[in-house]
Amino acid sequence: MFKVIHKDKFTNARVGTLETAHGAIETPVFMPVGTQATVKALSSEEVKYCKASVILGNTYHLYLRPGMEIIKNADGLHKFMSWDRAILTDSGGFQVFSLATLMKVREEGVEFNSHVDGSRHFLTPEKVVQLQCELGSDIMMPLDECLHYPSAKDKAEQSLALTNRWAKRAKEELTKLVGDGHDRPLLFGIVQGSTYPDLRRRAAEELVEMDFDGYSVGGLSVGEPQELMYEMMENAVRYLPQDRPRYTMGVGMPHDFFNAIEMGVDMFDCVVPTRNARNGAAYTNEGRLIIRNGEYSKDLRPLSESCNCVACKNYSRSYIRHLFNTEEILGLRLTSLHNVYFYVNLLDRIREAIRQDRFLELKKEFEKKIF
């Protein structure tokens, strides 16, 4: 299922392969976010052009819209969105706690009002697994409780205990539904524990005892200082097994990749490349540029002179700036395509650097860039 191919001589960075029902994923990997069955502003063909091997969907959003009947009628999420590579689906736990209203958390699950139309819903760990099976997910996440920052320690302790009990129920439900065959969906445990090192360790060790296919670190990038985020990440990763993939959820600035991979993290997702692209921010090997700025009005260079994506090969900064200033959709589409291409291919470069035991050299090169 997961195999470490090469480990860097000087750090915990590693290159691996994760087998799924829709193809192998080389790690470390960046997974573009397709919350509502689309990576915003891009077609599935364009995301493939960017060389993405796996994307994300969100169970909460897809359950509410378009609804499970419509997706089942299309024979699952892959066919619905015309994507034949791997899909990881988040449980929607974060969205329940951040978007839904009149929420009530109980041992059985979470009851809430939809942020779309106010309708009342109740999700249990078992139902979330069932929904993800109906979606046809290759990698699924169990229902978890994601706390805001800061959180009192007693609340964080109660929350991680509930999350881990839910994780156990999710694993049992998946086994009941699909058995233990090699072609079944993969289920990752989620390490919570807020900003308390001992709770992060406890959460990780309890999940490892349950024997999940992989492990994700949740509850990060929710308002805490960056150094504290890295500290909590490390306090989770160090207790996770070497023979399973490790995934940090929602963490995705370029410098975050290098710091997390150095700890031994394998998988990343973040809305940054597409969200910031829609606001005119392009990420390049030279750093970040804000394409709306007047300094680019007559600049005939591409967004990045070292990038081979179609946006950089065919269009100038001057033209893309013009598109943004006239509110033409093509501007944000070209910048989105470039950013996803940059993110996916940055991880390609990192994998190659690890194979050559020059990861720290590449990290030092990027530390000079302003993102």
Secondary structure, 3 states (H helix, E strand, C coil): CEEEEEECCCCCCEEEEEEECCEEEEECEEEEECCCCCCCCCCHHHHHHCCCCEEEEEHHHHHHCCCHHHHHHCCCHHHHCCCCCEEEEECCHHHHHHCCEEEEECCCCEEEECCCCCCEEEECHHHHHHHHHHHCCCEECCCCCCCCCCCCHHHHHHHHHHHHHHHHHHHHHHHHHHCCCCCCCEEEEEECCCCCHHHHHHHHHHHHHHCCCEEEECCCCCCCCHHHHHHHHHHHHCCCCCCCCEEECCCCCHHHHHHHHHHCCCEEEECHHHHHHHCCEEEECCEEEECCCHHHCCCCCCCCCCCCCHHHHHCCHHHHHHHHHCCCHHHHHHHHHHHHHHHHHHHHHHHHHHHCCCHHHHHHHHHCCCC
